[in-house]
């Protein structure tokens, strides 16, 4: 029994799918002993989702399964699912999954008043007896009913099929193709299913994005939004699911910025652990240098750090930071620092989010940096980026990870805002800027906000030297040194 089933004895019993993120959206899983319809156009991932439902059940929940295919042979299904690192034959040999390919030839179907699915029921019965199946997949429904033109017979046989599965106490997933202006080709399956999941694949600005939506779920609440999902060699992933909420612990411990004078500006202790920090500024103001100080100080204290760099290679970052007296290479060699460098345009928003989650799961960093976060606007709208960052922030706060984002601004009157609208989500915001005085352009720094602590309101001039960032005199309202 999963955690959602403990909420109430009267709560609908559910079968966990084991699919990353899906059970959270479904608030526990699919309706136990009932049928779920998974519909979508070609290539949206219906079959792969159904296969993973069976595989996870057999491997992790001791629930054998039966897969009835009307389109793919066993050999084709095994080959296609191997791309997800699924060894279907192994589970078949262990009698945990049974696959039966049912060939349906439309010309051979004679429609009469007595035509029924008795043959299919007999094959299902035999497969269930062989494996002791608790889960069943029928893929896809259109092929099974392709020869029917009599809607009366079709409706009766559909209802009979769904009733048969329910009477057997089987948790079933039935796939179907999207229809023209309706969820399915027949337009009836969605009405007799207890749960309906719609998969969609759309192209936006040249990038493919998959979406999942729970259209209905009898007897249960569920997530109502569209949720991005991915299919890769890790399987079927639904990320992000939703913001995980605001019930995470707020630490009172501090972590140094790596710049002693900046620590002093933050009530003498630096950032709160587990908080999120934004360092924004126009090009060349020193954002990455601030990052390097922070990471170097954290690694010095034995903390693991993960950097997602979107504009510079690992070697370039190491070389550039060495020029200001910060050597990051030893931390990489010691396994305390990992730098993941790639352009954001290499893949879609969801792929970046998935990769960050996977690397956090495997590396377990205490500090995470995204440099710069503003680059994501090249592959998504401001709302898309903000949605992703909300989920990142809440997820990493729940894990106690101190997260630092850099943001490239255009300067001028808009320097105290971000086009992705995340300023309200940030705990500590440090703004870097250029000031022109006496024919010189000088860098300056100030703390725009820092939640939960007293902080300096001074505008500080600073230089980037061979020994790193050095904060110097304060500046008055005109930008003159005091």
C-alpha positions in Angstrom: 0.0 0.0 0.0 1.5 3.4 -1.0 1.4 6.5 1.1 -1.7 8.0 -0.6 -3.8 5.0 0.4 -3.2 5.7 4.1 -5.2 8.9 4.0 -8.6 7.4 4.6 -10.0 3.9 4.8 -12.8 5.1 2.4 -10.3 6.4 -0.1 -10.4 4.7 -3.5 -7.8 1.9 -3.6 -5.1 2.6 -6.0 -2.4 0.7 -7.9 1.0 2.5 -8.1 2.3 2.7 -11.6 5.9 3.2 -10.5 6.4 5.7 -13.3 8.4 8.7 -12.3 6.0 11.5 -11.4 2.8 9.9 -12.6 1.7 8.6 -9.2 2.1 12.0 -7.6 -0.2 13.5 -10.3 -2.7 10.6 -9.8 -2.4 11.0 -6.0 -1.3 7.4 -5.5 -1.7 5.6 -8.8 -4.4 4.2 -11.2 -7.7 2.9 -9.9 -7.2 -0.6 -8.6 -9.2 -3.3 -10.4 -10.5 -0.8 -12.9 -9.7 0.3 -16.5 -7.6 3.3 -17.5 -7.7 4.7 -21.0 -4.4 6.2 -22.4 -5.1 8.0 -25.6 -3.0 10.2 -27.9 -1.9 10.6 -31.5 0.9 8.4 -33.1 4.3 8.8 -31.4 3.1 10.2 -28.1 4.4 7.3 -26.1 1.2 5.3 -25.3 2.7 1.9 -25.8 5.9 2.7 -23.9 3.9 4.1 -21.0 1.8 0.9 -20.9 4.9 -1.3 -21.0 6.5 0.5 -18.2 3.4 0.2 -16.1 3.6 -3.6 -16.5 7.4 -3.8 -16.0 7.3 -1.6 -12.8 4.5 -3.7 -11.5 6.4 -7.0 -12.1 9.7 -5.7 -10.7 8.7 -3.6 -7.7 5.2 -4.5 -6.6 5.1 -8.3 -7.2 2.2 -7.9 -9.6 2.6 -10.0 -12.8 1.1 -8.6 -16.0 -0.3 -9.5 -19.4 0.3 -7.5 -22.5 -2.1 -8.1 -25.4 -0.8 -6.5 -28.5 -2.9 -5.9 -31.7 -0.1 -4.1 -33.6 3.4 -5.3 -32.6 4.8 -8.8 -32.4 6.7 -10.0 -29.4 10.0 -9.5 -31.3 9.0 -5.9 -32.3 7.9 -5.0 -28.8 11.0 -6.4 -27.2 13.3 -4.5 -29.7 11.4 -1.2 -29.3 11.4 -1.2 -25.5 15.0 -2.1 -25.3 15.7 1.6 -25.9 14.4 2.2 -22.4 16.8 -0.3 -20.9 13.9 -2.7 -20.4 14.7 -6.4 -20.7 11.3 -7.6 -21.5 12.4 -11.2 -22.4 13.9 -11.6 -18.9 10.6 -10.8 -17.3 8.8 -13.1 -19.7 11.2 -16.0 -19.0 10.6 -15.4 -15.3 6.8 -15.7 -15.9 6.3 -12.2 -14.6 5.0 -10.9 -17.9 3.1 -12.6 -20.7 2.9 -11.1 -24.2 0.3 -12.2 -26.7 0.1 -10.9 -30.2 -3.4 -11.0 -31.6 -3.6 -10.6 -35.3 -6.8 -8.9 -36.5 -7.6 -8.9 -40.2 -10.4 -6.6 -41.0 -11.5 -8.5 -44.1 -11.9 -11.7 -42.0 -14.3 -10.1 -39.5 -17.9 -10.9 -40.2 -20.3 -8.6 -38.4 -23.4 -10.4 -37.3 -25.7 -10.0 -34.3 -23.8 -12.8 -32.5 -20.2 -11.6 -33.2 -18.4 -11.1 -29.9 -14.9 -11.1 -28.3 -15.2 -14.6 -26.8 -11.9 -15.6 -28.4 -10.1 -12.7 -26.8 -11.6 -13.5 -23.4 -10.4 -17.0 -23.7 -6.8 -15.9 -24.5 -6.9 -13.4 -21.7 -8.1 -16.0 -19.3 -5.3 -18.4 -20.3 -2.6 -15.7 -19.9 -3.9 -14.7 -16.5 -3.9 -18.3 -15.3 -0.3 -18.7 -16.5 1.1 -15.6 -14.7 -1.4 -14.9 -11.9 -1.7 -11.4 -13.5 -2.8 -8.4 -11.6 -2.2 -5.9 -14.4 -3.3 -6.1 -18.1 -2.5 -3.9 -21.1 -4.5 -3.9 -24.4 -2.6 -2.1 -27.1 -4.4 -0.6 -29.2 -8.2 -0.7 -29.2 -8.7 0.7 -32.7 -7.1 -2.4 -34.3 -9.3 -4.7 -32.3 -12.5 -3.0 -33.5 -11.3 -1.9 -36.9 -13.8 -4.2 -38.7 -16.9 -2.9 -36.9 -19.3 -0.5 -38.6 -22.3 -1.4 -36.5 -22.1 1.1 -33.6 -24.6 -1.0 -31.6 -22.4 -4.1 -31.7 -19.3 -1.9 -31.1 -20.8 -0.2 -28.0 -22.0 -3.5 -26.6 -18.6 -5.2 -27.0 -16.7 -2.3 -25.6 -18.9 -2.3 -22.5 -18.5 -6.1 -22.2 -14.7 -5.9 -22.5 -14.5 -3.2 -19.7 -16.9 -5.2 -17.5 -14.9 -8.4 -18.0 -11.7 -6.7 -16.9 -13.4 -5.2 -13.8 -15.1 -8.5 -12.8 -11.6 -10.1 -12.9 -10.3 -7.4 -10.6 -7.6 -6.5 -13.1 -6.0 -3.1 -13.1 -6.0 -2.4 -16.9 -4.4 0.1 -19.2 -6.1 0.3 -22.6 -4.4 2.5 -25.3 -6.3 4.2 -28.1 -5.6 6.7 -30.9 -7.0 10.2 -30.7 -10.0 10.9 -32.8 -11.1 13.8 -34.9 -12.5 16.3 -32.5 -12.8 13.7 -29.7 -10.5 11.8 -27.4 -10.7 8.5 -29.3 -11.7 7.2 -32.7 -14.9 5.6 -31.5 -15.7 8.4 -29.0 -17.1 6.0 -26.5 -14.1 4.5 -24.6 -13.6 7.7 -22.5 -17.1 7.4 -21.1 -16.8 3.8 -19.9 -13.2 4.2 -18.5 -12.7 5.0 -14.9 -9.6 7.1 -15.6 -8.6 8.8 -18.8 -5.0 10.1 -19.6 -4.3 12.1 -22.7 -0.7 12.3 -24.2 0.3 15.0 -26.6 3.4 15.8 -28.6 3.7 19.3 -30.0 6.4 21.3 -31.8 7.1 24.8 -30.5 9.8 26.9 -32.0 11.4 23.9 -33.5 11.6 21.9 -30.2 9.4 18.9 -29.4 7.5 19.0 -26.2 5.4 16.2 -24.8 2.5 16.9 -22.4 0.3 14.7 -20.2 -3.1 15.5 -18.8 -5.6 13.6 -16.6 -8.9 14.2 -18.2 -11.0 12.3 -15.6 -10.6 10.0 -12.6 -13.8 8.6 -11.1 -13.8 8.7 -7.3 -10.5 10.5 -6.9 -9.0 14.0 -7.1 -6.0 14.4 -9.3 -3.7 17.0 -10.8 -5.6 19.1 -13.4 -2.8 20.8 -15.3 -0.8 19.8 -18.4 2.4 18.2 -17.3 5.6 17.9 -19.4 7.0 14.4 -19.8 10.1 12.8 -21.4 10.9 9.4 -22.8 14.6 8.5 -22.7 16.9 5.7 -21.8 15.8 6.2 -18.1 12.2 5.4 -19.1 9.0 7.4 -18.9 9.6 10.6 -16.8 7.0 13.2 -15.9 8.8 16.4 -14.8 8.0 18.8 -13.4 5.1 17.4 -11.5 4.1 20.4 -9.5 5.6 22.7 -6.9 6.2 20.4 -3.9 4.8 23.0 -1.5 6.1 25.4 1.1 6.6 23.1 4.0 10.4 22.7 3.8 12.7 23.5 6.8 14.3 26.9 7.0 17.8 26.6 8.3 19.4 29.2 10.5 22.9 28.0 9.6 25.1 30.1 7.3 27.4 29.4 4.4 30.1 31.9 3.4 29.9 33.8 0.1 33.7 33.3 -0.1 34.2 37.1 0.0 34.7 38.2 3.6 33.5 41.8 3.0 30.3 40.5 1.3 29.7 38.2 4.4 29.9 41.3 6.5 27.2 43.0 4.3 25.0 39.9 5.0 25.0 40.3 8.8 28.5 38.9 9.1 27.6 35.3 8.1 26.9 34.9 4.4 23.9 33.2 2.9 21.4 31.0 4.8 22.0 27.3 4.0 19.3 25.9 1.8 18.3 29.3 0.5 18.3 30.5 -3.1 20.5 33.4 -4.3 20.3 35.6 -7.4 23.4 37.4 -8.6 22.4 39.7 -11.5 24.3 42.2 -13.6 25.2 43.2 -17.1 27.9 41.5 -19.1 31.4 41.7 -17.5 30.3 42.8 -14.1 31.8 39.7 -12.4 28.9 37.3 -11.9 30.9 34.2 -12.6 33.6 35.5 -10.3 31.2 35.8 -7.5 30.1 32.2 -8.2 33.7 31.0 -8.2 34.4 32.5 -4.7 31.2 30.9 -3.4 32.0 27.5 -4.8 35.7 27.6 -3.8 34.7 28.4 -0.2 32.1 25.7 -0.1 34.5 23.0 -1.4 37.1 24.2 1.1 34.6 23.2 3.8 34.2 19.8 2.2 30.8 20.5 0.6 29.9 19.0 -2.8 29.1 21.6 -5.5 27.4 21.2 -8.9 27.6 23.9 -11.6 25.4 24.0 -14.7 27.4 26.4 -17.0 25.6 27.4 -20.2 28.1 29.8 -21.7 31.6 28.5 -21.0 33.3 25.1 -21.1 34.8 23.5 -18.1 38.3 24.3 -19.2 37.5 27.9 -19.9 35.9 28.4 -16.5 38.9 26.8 -14.8 41.4 29.0 -16.8 39.5 32.2 -16.2 39.0 31.7 -12.5 42.7 30.8 -12.1 43.5 34.3 -13.4 41.8 35.8 -10.3 43.6 33.4 -7.9 40.9 30.7 -7.7 41.9 27.2 -8.7 38.8 25.0 -9.1 40.6 22.0 -10.7 41.7 20.3 -7.4 38.1 20.3 -6.2 37.1 18.5 -9.4 39.9 16.0 -9.0 38.8 15.3 -5.4 35.2 14.7 -6.5 33.8 17.8 -4.6 33.0 19.8 -7.7 31.2 18.8 -10.9 30.8 21.2 -13.8 28.2 20.4 -16.5 28.7 22.6 -19.5 26.3 22.8 -22.4 24.3 25.3 -24.4 20.6 25.5 -23.3 19.7 25.3 -27.0 21.0 21.7 -27.1 17.6 20.4 -25.8 14.2 21.4 -24.5 13.3 22.9 -21.1 12.0 19.6 -19.8 15.2 17.8 -20.7 17.3 20.3 -18.8 15.1 19.9 -15.8 15.3 16.2 -16.0 19.0 16.2 -16.3 19.4 18.5 -13.3 17.2 16.2 -11.2 19.2 13.1 -12.2 22.5 14.8 -11.5 21.3 16.0 -8.1 20.1 12.4 -7.3 23.5 10.9 -8.3 25.9 13.6 -7.1 24.0 14.8 -3.9 25.4 18.4 -4.0 25.0 20.8 -1.1 25.5 23.7 -3.4 24.1 24.1 -6.9 24.8 26.9 -9.4 23.0 27.7 -12.7 25.1 30.2 -14.7 23.2 32.0 -16.2 19.5 31.2 -15.8 18.5 34.0 -18.2 19.7 31.8 -21.2 16.6 29.6 -20.8 14.5 32.4 -22.4 16.1 31.3 -25.7 14.1 28.0 -25.6 10.9 29.0 -23.8 8.7 31.8 -22.8 9.2 33.7 -19.6 6.3 31.8 -18.1 7.9 28.5 -19.0 11.2 29.5 -17.4 9.5 30.7 -14.3 7.5 27.5 -14.0 10.6 25.5 -14.2 12.5 27.6 -11.7 9.6 27.4 -9.2 9.9 23.7 -9.3 13.6 23.7 -9.0 13.6 26.2 -6.1 11.0 24.2 -4.1 12.6 20.9 -4.9 16.1 22.0 -3.9 15.0 23.8 -0.8 13.3 20.6 0.3 16.6 18.8 -0.1 18.5 21.6 1.8 20.6 22.6 -1.3 21.9 26.1 -1.4 21.1 27.3 -5.0 22.7 30.3 -6.7 21.4 31.6 -10.0 23.2 34.2 -12.1 21.1 36.4 -14.4 22.3 38.6 -17.3 20.6 42.0 -17.3 20.7 44.7 -20.0 21.5 47.4 -17.4 19.8 50.7 -17.2 16.4 51.2 -15.6 15.5 47.5 -15.8 18.5 46.2 -13.9 16.4 45.7 -10.7 14.0 43.4 -12.5 14.2 40.1 -14.4 12.3 39.3 -17.6 11.5 35.9 -16.2 9.8 37.3 -13.1 11.6 35.3 -10.4 12.7 38.2 -8.1 9.8 37.4 -5.7 11.0 33.8 -5.4 14.6 34.8 -4.4 15.8 34.9 -0.8 19.0 36.9 -1.4 19.5 39.2 -4.4 22.9 40.7 -5.1 23.1 43.2 -8.0 26.3 44.0 -9.8 26.6 47.1 -12.0 29.0 49.4 -13.7 29.2 53.1 -12.6 30.9 55.7 -14.8 32.7 58.4 -12.7 35.6 60.7 -13.7 36.0 59.0 -17.1 36.2 55.5 -15.6 33.8 52.6 -15.5 34.0 50.9 -12.1 32.2 47.9 -10.8 29.8 48.2 -7.8 27.8 45.8 -5.7 24.9 46.1 -3.4 22.5 43.7 -1.6 19.0 44.4 -3.1 17.3 42.1 -0.5 18.1 39.3 1.9 15.2 37.6 3.6 15.4 36.9 7.3 18.6 38.8 8.1 19.8 42.4 8.5 21.9 43.4 5.6 23.9 46.4 4.4 22.2 49.1 2.3 25.6 50.3 1.1 26.6 50.6 -2.5 30.2 49.2 -2.6 32.9 49.7 -5.2 34.9 46.5 -5.9 37.7 45.3 -8.1 38.5 41.9 -9.6 42.2 41.4 -8.9 44.8 38.6 -9.1 43.6 37.7 -5.6 39.9 37.7 -6.4 37.2 40.2 -5.7 38.0 42.9 -3.3 35.3 45.2 -2.0 36.5 48.8 -1.4 34.9 52.1 -0.4 31.3 52.8 -0.2 29.6 55.1 -2.7 27.3 58.0 -2.1 24.1 58.7 -4.0 26.0 60.3 -6.9 28.3 57.3 -7.2 31.3 59.1 -5.7 33.7 57.2 -3.5 33.5 58.1 0.2 
